[in-house]
């Protein structure tokens, strides 16, 4: 978990105009945004897989 936060901090500082000190202030917000984005992506993947499973008559394995 610490590695993820450090990666978000360093990548955020590299791709934005903020210095490392300024990005340290914005890192908690960036972590929330990244987490929310991943949650939405996982939700939509689940929705699409469930839809495909219903449409195809359960040709996809139920464990995946």
N, C-alpha and C positions, 0 to 999 in steps of 0.2 A: 504494500500500500504506500509506503514511503517512497518507493521507487517510482510509482505512478505520479505522485504529487511532484517529485523532483523533475520528472520528465515533462510534465505540464508546465512547470515553472520555467525550465530552461528553454523548451521549445517556444513557449509564449514570449519569452524575452527575445528569442532569436528572430521570430517572425513579426514582431510588433516594434513600435518605436520606443517601447518602455525599456528602461535599464533593469538590471537584476533587482535592484532595491525597490523600484516601482512595481515590478512584476510580482515581487513577494507580497505586496499589498493586495494585488488583484488575483493572486493564485487561488484563494478559497472560492471566489466567484467563478473562476475558470473551471475548477474541479466540479462545482455544481452544474455548470453548463455541459461539460463533457459527460457527466453521469446522467443527466436528463436526456441528452441526445442518444446515448447508448441505450437507455431504457426505452425510448421511443422506437429505436431501430429494432430492438429485440421484440417489442410488442407487435410491430408490424410484420416481422418475420413469423411470429407465432400465428398471427391472423391469416397470413397468406398460406402457411403450411396447413392450417386447419381447413381453410377453404379448398385447397387442392385435394386434401384427403377426402373431404365430403364429395367433391365433384368427380373424382376419379374412382369412387367406389372402394376406397381403402386400399389402393394399390401401393401407397407409400407405407413403410413400416410405422406402426404406431409409437414406437420408442423414440423416433427421431422427430 
